[in-house]
Amino acid sequence: MARTPFGMQAEAGIIGPEGMTGLPLLHGIDSWPHATIVQIPCRALCIGADAFRAVLLECRPLHDRLLRYAQVFSVQLAQGSLCNGRFTIEQRLARWLLMCHDRTDREDLPLTHELLSMMLGVRRAGITTALRSLEDAGAVKTRRGGIGIRDRTRMRDIAGDAYGVPEAEYARVLA
């Protein structure tokens, strides 16, 4: 989550089992102004900063791999900026749900309208309208506290060019 000093915030990037938080450590920096939140419960490895730095010094292939991930993540961040400025809420929401779906092993995503409005930086009413549009298109099924992906192909059609650039970079750089 990117944040202002006075508490405004919005999603900057999505991380799943393919990545890591704490990217500044790869570059010798100890902190950053962003927050990391867990949106969907999952298992994760937690390692202290000093131990992580030591592992990076001992294992150059790991360090190289994580630097490649940092490149892919920077593409995701840039694409997110483009999407926030040039795409509709429906396209942005479809993109965001697809990215979330890519990083989980479940069809039903436990996400609320409130969380989605915070992630996309739009009013909750905008999320409700966009979800209704996605549901009317047969792409998702909503229920209280959750969204089920019904048709990924339809979701990709709705997202259009908002989805795919970071995914292609991931395949190119990390596959």
ABEGO torsion letter per residue (X at the ends): XBBBAAGBBBBABBBBAABBBGAAAAAGBABBABBBBBABBBBBBBBBAAAAAAAAAABAAAAAAAAAAAAAAAAAAAAAAAAAAABBAAAAAAAAAAAAAAABABABBBBBAAAAAAAAGBBAAAAAAAAAAAAAAGABBBBBGBBBBABAAAAAAAAEAABGAAAAAAAAAAX
